[in-house]
Amino acid sequence: MDAIEVLNRSGHGIVLVCQDKSNLLGTITDADIRKALANKKSFQANVVDVMHANPAVVRRNAPKHFILNEFVRTSLRALPEVDDDGCVVGCFFREDFTDIKVSADTLMIMAGGFGTRMGDLTQAKPKPLLEVRGKPMIQHIIEMAVAEKFDQIVISTHYLSHMIEEFCGDGTKFGASVSYIKEPKPLGTGGSFGLLKNISGPVVVTNSDIMSTSGYRQLLEFHNAHHAAATMAVREHDIQNPFGVVLNDGVHITGFEEKPTWKTNINAGIYVLESRLCRLLYRGEVITMPEVFERIRQAGERTLVYPLYEHWTDLGSEAEYDRYK
């Protein structure tokens, strides 16, 4: 938890774990935190059990071209600078090396649903345009993406699509390029992904009713760092058993658990998928995103979870929307 607080406070994407204030023992990035949570590590775990013990570093007085090559080679956001004794003397950050080419990044917003769980609220207005704290849901998503330098935003629409297109336009007012995929019929949470054209590389995909303080950029970096084909953001959810549980081996009682809690991961509605995976979907196919992931997994591709620990809310129901707005 201390490392998470340092990450959030510094904004540099790295924590240096040192002995006696200067000798570098390891580094912790957001990806290391997510991996530890996926491996059921507690927020109270020691940083030594979470850190990367053999981090990439650069030696003091290393030439700029060498540092630039290290950023290209590792795709890291930060490289600690150490002296001959392994003591930290500085840190270089990727954004300071403007020679590094940054590819265009794409965010896809699934905004084609009818919003039937919202009751009368979506009779005359599509759910993505319902206001949350003074702005339509979809505006919150677009503004976060633009702030994190996503260049291309693709919005999948169906129900009352003209209203979404009128509000978002070509994205100029948000400082982004916005385009649309119009579903000929409702294609489920994953079907419109198969309609993507002229996109290369990974695509961040989000449902239009998900509000979270977890950034899309960190999710994308996690996906890239682990060489995944598809990554699904997940949220821990506890299930409380209201009864005492009897443990047994056959007819023999082996113990008791009083109202145990089971921890599960639920789909958080935010994903990264490599655009080349469109070929696994039939054009116009009705399919859910979990089914898309299963198809990807069955194809032998690498599918990962990305544990969320930040604030997250699914505004897909009228009750949840009323609590949050």
SVG drawing of the C-alpha trace seen along z (x, -y; Angstrom):
<svg xmlns="http://www.w3.org/2000/svg" viewBox="-40 -22 72 63">
<polyline fill="none" stroke="black" stroke-width="0.4" points="0.0,0.0 2.9,-2.4 4.3,-1.7 0.8,-2.4 0.6,-5.8 4.1,-6.7 3.2,-5.8 0.0,-7.9 1.8,-10.9 4.8,-11.0 3.1,-10.4 6.3,-9.0 5.2,-5.4 8.1,-3.9 9.1,-3.3 12.7,-2.7 13.2,-0.2 16.5,-1.0 18.6,0.2 20.1,-2.5 18.4,-5.1 20.6,-4.7 21.6,-1.1 19.0,0.0 17.4,3.3 14.6,3.3 11.8,1.3 8.1,1.4 5.8,0.3 2.1,0.3 2.4,3.6 4.3,5.2 1.4,4.2 -1.2,5.7 0.8,8.9 1.1,9.2 -2.7,8.7 -3.4,11.3 -1.2,13.7 -3.3,13.0 -0.8,10.9 -2.2,8.7 -2.0,4.9 0.0,5.4 2.7,7.6 6.3,6.4 7.6,4.5 10.5,6.9 8.0,9.7 6.5,7.5 9.4,5.6 11.4,6.5 14.7,7.6 16.8,7.2 15.6,4.0 17.0,2.4 19.3,-0.5 21.8,-2.9 25.2,-3.7 26.2,-7.2 27.3,-9.4 25.9,-7.0 25.6,-8.7 22.1,-9.9 22.0,-7.5 22.5,-4.5 19.7,-5.7 17.5,-6.2 18.2,-2.7 17.4,-1.3 14.0,-3.0 13.3,-1.6 14.5,1.9 12.6,2.2 9.5,0.0 9.8,-1.2 8.7,-4.6 11.6,-5.1 15.2,-4.0 17.1,-4.4 20.6,-5.8 23.2,-4.1 26.9,-4.5 29.5,-1.7 28.4,-0.6 24.7,-0.2 23.6,-3.4 20.9,-5.5 22.1,-8.9 19.2,-9.8 16.4,-8.5 15.6,-9.1 12.0,-9.3 10.8,-8.3 8.9,-11.5 12.2,-13.4 13.5,-11.6 11.4,-13.1 13.3,-11.1 11.2,-8.1 8.4,-7.6 5.0,-7.1 2.5,-5.3 -1.1,-6.4 -3.3,-4.7 -7.0,-3.8 -9.8,-3.7 -13.1,-2.0 -16.3,-2.8 -19.1,-0.3 -22.2,-2.6 -24.7,-0.6 -26.9,1.0 -30.5,0.2 -29.9,-0.5 -33.0,1.4 -31.8,1.7 -32.0,-2.1 -35.8,-2.1 -37.5,-5.3 -34.2,-7.2 -33.2,-5.7 -36.6,-6.0 -35.6,-9.2 -31.9,-9.3 -29.1,-6.7 -27.4,-5.7 -24.0,-7.1 -25.5,-10.6 -27.0,-10.4 -25.3,-12.9 -22.9,-12.0 -21.8,-14.9 -22.6,-17.5 -21.4,-15.7 -22.6,-12.8 -21.0,-9.5 -19.3,-9.3 -17.7,-12.7 -16.0,-11.5 -14.5,-8.6 -13.4,-10.7 -11.8,-13.4 -9.9,-10.8 -8.6,-9.2 -7.6,-12.5 -5.8,-13.5 -3.8,-10.2 -3.0,-11.1 -5.2,-8.5 -5.3,-9.9 -8.2,-7.9 -11.5,-7.2 -14.0,-4.8 -17.5,-4.7 -19.8,-1.7 -23.5,-2.8 -26.9,-1.4 -29.7,-2.6 -30.4,-6.4 -27.1,-6.5 -27.8,-9.9 -27.9,-11.6 -24.4,-10.2 -23.0,-11.3 -24.5,-14.8 -23.0,-15.2 -19.5,-13.8 -19.2,-15.0 -15.8,-14.4 -14.1,-14.9 -12.7,-18.3 -14.3,-19.8 -12.5,-17.2 -9.2,-17.5 -9.4,-14.0 -10.4,-12.2 -13.7,-10.4 -15.1,-7.9 -18.1,-5.6 -19.1,-2.0 -22.9,-1.6 -24.1,1.8 -26.7,3.0 -28.3,4.9 -27.2,5.2 -24.0,7.3 -23.5,7.9 -20.5,6.5 -18.0,8.0 -19.5,8.1 -18.7,4.6 -15.0,5.3 -15.1,7.5 -16.2,4.5 -13.0,2.5 -11.2,1.4 -7.9,-0.2 -6.6,0.1 -3.3,1.6 -1.8,2.6 -3.7,2.9 -7.1,1.3 -8.4,0.3 -12.1,1.2 -14.5,-0.1 -18.2,0.2 -19.8,-3.2 -21.2,-2.9 -18.0,-2.2 -16.6,-5.0 -13.2,-4.4 -10.1,-6.4 -7.9,-3.6 -6.2,-5.1 -6.4,-3.5 -2.7,-4.2 -1.6,-2.0 -3.8,0.8 -2.3,0.5 1.3,0.5 0.6,3.6 -0.8,5.4 2.3,4.5 4.8,5.3 3.3,8.8 3.1,9.4 -0.6,10.3 -3.0,10.8 -6.0,9.8 -6.2,8.3 -9.3,8.0 -9.6,5.6 -11.1,7.3 -12.4,6.2 -12.2,8.3 -15.7,9.1 -16.4,10.8 -19.2,13.4 -20.3,13.8 -21.7,17.2 -24.5,16.6 -24.1,20.0 -21.5,21.9 -19.7,24.3 -18.8,27.9 -15.6,29.2 -15.5,32.9 -13.5,35.7 -16.1,38.3 -18.2,38.9 -15.5,37.5 -15.6,33.9 -12.3,32.2 -13.2,28.7 -15.6,25.7 -15.7,22.3 -18.1,19.7 -19.7,17.7 -16.6,17.7 -16.0,15.1 -15.0,16.2 -13.0,13.8 -13.7,13.7 -12.7,11.6 -15.5,10.0 -15.3,8.6 -14.8,4.8 -15.8,4.0 -12.5,2.5 -10.2,4.5 -7.2,4.4 -7.3,6.5 -4.8,6.7 -6.6,5.5 -5.4,8.5 -7.8,10.6 -10.7,9.2 -10.1,12.2 -11.4,14.5 -14.9,12.9 -17.4,13.3 -18.6,9.9 -21.9,9.0 -21.6,11.9 -23.5,11.4 -21.1,12.3 -20.2,11.2 -16.7,10.0 -16.1,13.0 -16.9,15.2 -14.4,13.3 -11.8,13.9 -12.6,17.6 -12.2,17.8 -8.9,16.0 -7.7,18.4 -8.8,21.4 -6.8,20.1 -3.7,20.5 -3.2,16.7 -2.1,15.1 -5.0,13.8 -4.4,12.0 -6.2,10.3 -5.5,6.8 -6.6,6.3 -8.1,3.0 -7.6,1.5 -8.8,-2.0 -12.3,-3.4 -14.6,-1.6 -18.4,-1.7 -20.7,0.0 -23.5,-2.5 -25.5,0.1 -28.5,0.1 -30.9,-2.7 -30.2,-2.0 -26.4,-2.3 -26.8,-5.4 -29.0,-7.1 -26.4,-6.4 -23.5,-7.7 -24.8,-10.7"/>
</svg>
